[in-house]
């Protein structure tokens, strides 16, 4: 189903999906979405807080099974403070920053070309399929002794990449444009 508001903030406590869902709060500065822990079960979830830079999309954690897909259609910023364990993650039209603060596990990660920055800051990041990061606002891989496993390889040539941890692949190529190691 669809939860749709017109330029109004959405705040939801922990929830479990029982079908594919869309949560859309409009396209104004007030279109903030705050979600507690989300169990997607085996269903797709589309999130959209609009392209206004103040329209943040904040989630405590996301889990899913099967072939479930998380799609962030639009957001001023997108932040998951806790764990993400979702088979497929797709980041589309984010205006500012996308950040994963906890452990991140996905079979596939898709980013579309846009000016947002992307950060993986959890202790462990694990993506099974090849990843090409197309965002142009910068990429941060780790913030200390983090381990980032991109089993199918990683290409991050659309913007500068900063690594502060260990990046691993499974005998697959890793390509960076501008790289800083801290």
Secondary structure, DSSP 8 states (H G I E B T S, - for coil): -EEE-SS--EEE-SEE-SS-EEEE--SSTT--EEE--EE-TTS-EEEE--S-TT-EEEES-EE--TT-EEEEEEESEEEE-S-EE-SEEEEEEESSEEEE-S-EEESEEEE-S-S-EEEE-SSEEEE-S-EE---SS-EEEEEEEEEEEETT-EEE-SS-EEEEEEEE-SS--EEESSEEE-
